[in-house]
Amino acid sequence: MPKVEFYGAQPPIELLRLLVDRKGVFDRDEWEWKEVTGCTLIACAAPPEGGRAVISPRLSTHFNVLCMPTANASVLDKIFKSILEGFLKTGFAEPIQATAGACINSTIEIYNRIAEELRPTPAKFHYIFNLRDISKVVQGILMSFPVSI
């Protein structure tokens, strides 16, 4: 999110609000109003932490706000274990298939510890971890198995 100004405005957010409120934008090159029609605006935001500011209430009034809770360990376990077990059932030996649970459990445990201990701050805003990080590890596990058995 852009930095909040003294009066609480965020210029890029105000530009989006203008688009939604007035159904268009002002073209500064040609000095004329450009109407935008037939568009749907879908937005996504994360909680205000790690350098992210709160979304302006003037903008959020134009959206249906949905709050998606963070998936807990059992949900993540079910999702990623299903993916890995399904892959390993396609011709791998039983001892290899049995490693799926341990791989996923350890990956989720490491993910939870990293996300808990390495919280984003304004100086370290890149410390943002999500499901993509888990899926990259699972993808790495899948890629490490030999193609032909």
C-alpha positions as CSV (number, residue, x, y, z in Angstrom):
1,M,0.0,0.0,0.0
2,P,1.2,3.5,-0.7
3,K,2.4,5.7,2.1
4,V,-0.4,7.6,3.9
5,E,-0.2,11.4,3.5
6,F,-0.7,13.9,6.3
7,Y,-4.5,14.1,5.8
8,G,-4.9,10.3,5.4
9,A,-5.0,10.2,1.6
10,Q,-3.1,7.7,-0.6
11,P,-2.8,9.0,-4.1
12,P,-3.0,5.7,-6.0
13,I,-5.9,4.6,-3.9
14,E,-7.6,8.0,-4.5
15,L,-7.2,7.4,-8.2
16,L,-8.9,4.1,-7.9
17,R,-11.7,5.7,-5.9
18,L,-12.1,8.3,-8.6
19,L,-12.5,5.5,-11.2
20,V,-15.1,3.8,-9.1
21,D,-17.0,6.9,-7.9
22,R,-17.1,8.9,-11.2
23,K,-16.7,5.9,-13.6
24,G,-13.6,7.4,-15.3
25,V,-10.4,9.3,-15.0
26,F,-9.1,12.7,-16.2
27,D,-6.5,12.5,-19.0
28,R,-3.9,15.2,-18.2
29,D,-2.2,14.9,-21.6
30,E,-5.4,15.8,-23.6
31,W,-7.1,17.8,-20.8
32,E,-10.3,15.8,-21.1
33,W,-12.4,13.3,-19.1
34,K,-12.1,9.6,-20.1
35,E,-15.1,7.6,-19.2
36,V,-14.5,3.9,-18.4
37,T,-17.4,1.6,-18.9
38,G,-17.9,-2.2,-18.9
39,C,-15.2,-2.9,-16.3
40,T,-15.3,-4.8,-13.1
41,L,-12.7,-3.9,-10.4
42,I,-11.6,-6.7,-8.2
43,A,-9.1,-5.9,-5.5
44,C,-7.1,-7.9,-2.9
45,A,-5.3,-6.7,0.2
46,A,-3.4,-8.2,3.1
47,P,-3.6,-7.2,6.7
48,P,-2.0,-3.9,7.5
49,E,1.4,-5.0,8.9
50,G,5.0,-5.0,7.6
51,G,4.8,-1.5,6.1
52,R,1.3,-2.0,4.6
53,A,-1.2,0.8,5.5
54,V,-4.9,0.4,6.2
55,I,-7.2,0.7,3.2
56,S,-9.1,3.9,3.1
57,P,-12.7,3.5,4.3
58,R,-13.7,5.8,1.4
59,L,-12.5,3.1,-1.1
60,S,-13.6,0.0,0.8
61,T,-17.2,1.2,0.9
62,H,-17.3,0.4,-2.8
63,F,-16.4,-3.3,-2.4
64,N,-17.9,-6.4,-0.9
65,V,-15.3,-7.2,1.7
66,L,-14.5,-10.9,2.3
67,C,-12.1,-12.0,5.0
68,M,-10.3,-15.2,4.3
69,P,-8.9,-16.8,7.4
70,T,-5.4,-18.2,7.4
71,A,-5.4,-21.9,6.7
72,N,-4.4,-23.9,9.8
73,A,-1.9,-26.8,9.8
74,S,-4.5,-29.5,9.3
75,V,-6.0,-27.8,6.2
76,L,-2.5,-27.3,4.7
77,D,-1.6,-30.9,5.6
78,K,-4.7,-32.2,3.8
79,I,-4.2,-30.1,0.7
80,F,-0.5,-30.8,0.1
81,K,-0.5,-34.4,1.3
82,S,-3.2,-35.2,-1.2
83,I,-1.1,-33.7,-4.0
84,L,2.1,-35.5,-3.0
85,E,0.4,-38.8,-2.3
86,G,-1.5,-38.7,-5.6
87,F,1.8,-38.1,-7.4
88,L,3.6,-40.9,-5.6
89,K,0.9,-43.4,-6.3
90,T,1.7,-43.3,-10.0
91,G,4.3,-46.0,-9.9
92,F,6.5,-45.4,-6.9
93,A,7.5,-48.1,-4.4
94,E,5.8,-48.3,-1.1
95,P,8.7,-46.9,1.0
96,I,8.8,-43.8,-1.1
97,Q,5.0,-43.4,-0.9
98,A,5.4,-43.6,2.9
99,T,7.6,-40.5,2.9
100,A,4.8,-38.1,1.8
101,G,3.4,-37.5,5.3
102,A,6.8,-36.7,6.8
103,C,7.8,-34.4,3.9
104,I,4.6,-32.4,4.2
105,N,4.5,-32.3,8.0
106,S,8.1,-31.0,8.2
107,T,7.5,-28.5,5.4
108,I,4.4,-27.1,7.2
109,E,6.2,-27.0,10.5
110,I,9.1,-25.0,9.0
111,Y,6.7,-22.7,7.2
112,N,4.8,-22.0,10.4
113,R,8.0,-21.3,12.4
114,I,9.4,-19.0,9.7
115,A,6.2,-17.1,9.3
116,E,6.0,-16.7,13.1
117,E,9.6,-15.7,13.7
118,L,10.3,-13.7,10.6
119,R,7.5,-11.2,10.8
120,P,7.5,-8.4,8.2
121,T,8.5,-4.9,9.4
122,P,8.9,-1.6,7.4
123,A,12.6,-2.4,7.2
124,K,12.0,-6.0,6.2
125,F,8.8,-5.9,4.2
126,H,10.0,-8.8,2.0
127,Y,9.4,-11.2,4.9
128,I,6.0,-12.2,3.6
129,F,5.3,-15.9,3.4
130,N,2.2,-17.6,1.9
131,L,1.0,-20.8,0.4
132,R,3.1,-20.3,-2.7
133,D,6.2,-20.9,-0.6
134,I,4.8,-24.3,0.6
135,S,3.8,-25.2,-3.0
136,K,7.3,-24.4,-4.2
137,V,8.8,-26.8,-1.6
138,V,6.3,-29.5,-2.6
139,Q,7.1,-28.8,-6.3
140,G,10.8,-29.2,-5.5
141,I,10.0,-32.5,-3.8
142,L,8.1,-33.7,-6.9
143,M,10.9,-32.6,-9.2
144,S,13.5,-34.4,-7.2
145,F,12.0,-37.9,-7.9
146,P,13.3,-39.7,-11.0
147,V,11.0,-39.5,-14.1
148,S,11.3,-43.2,-15.0
149,I,11.2,-45.9,-12.4
